[in-house]
Amino acid sequence: MCQRCGKPSTNQFCDACAAQQGGSAWDAAAGGQTPRDADPYETQNPYDAIYEPIQPAPPYPQEPGRKTSNVKAIAVVGLALALLAASGVALWWLLKTPTAPQPQTSSSAGNAATATVTQTVSPTTTESSEPTDTPEAPLITEEEAVAALRHYFSVVPGDPSAGWPLLSRARQSYEKTETYYDYWTRTTSANVANCSYDPAESKATCDLTVVTDGKAGTSPAVGFYLVREDGGVKIDAPR
């Protein structure tokens, strides 16, 4: 209700009375005083009654003891790092610095000397790298040599293929295959006689008689070298 005219009003003065006073809701908020009557120091902005001033937010409460705990944690970490660095330096110095030999008693020195001597003179088993001598084939006897010659000359005339295996590999390389087969194909008989034998050289000397192309001929003192090969005695190449 308006305190001046008694009309219903939600404010201290109605709008009409407030207009007569030369004010408005601002005058009503000032306690009904006109701008002339109001104390400038006591006059308040009418918006202050509508909007409350924004108060600054209070600082975020810090947990009690948190700052102290952080400081302690940092100090503990720093101390641990310092101890770790000191341990690393000490370990490096121990590994770098050679350990001085400890003095030994006479019994220890004697045992050490004995152990050293024992280790020095201990035999080691190593395989010899030198080739092992293989046993030499037994010398060919005169009987073996003459028997090998007679067997050869009994099969080779007219059949060179039968006599070829009775020659050593060296003699086969020495012979000209085409000439060999041609000659013995045309030869019908051959034999040896009056043989002598030198076991040191494995050489037999015989008179050789052959019949080739129907003509007989004898060659005296023909030398034949023999060798033991593939388990038998064979005619070898000239040496």
Secondary structure, DSSP 4 states (H G I P E B T S, - for coil): --TTT----SSSS-HHHHHHTT--HHHHHTTS--TTTS-TTT---HHHHHSPPPPPPPPPPPPTTHHHHHHHHHHHHHHHHHHHHHHHHHHHHHHHSPPPPPP--HHHHHHHHHHHHHHHH--------SPPPPPPPPPPPHHHHHHHHHHHHHHSTT-HHHHGGGB-HHHHHHS-HHHHHHHHHHEEEEEEEEEEEETTTTEEEEEEEEEETTEEEEEEEEEEEEEEETTEEEEPPP-
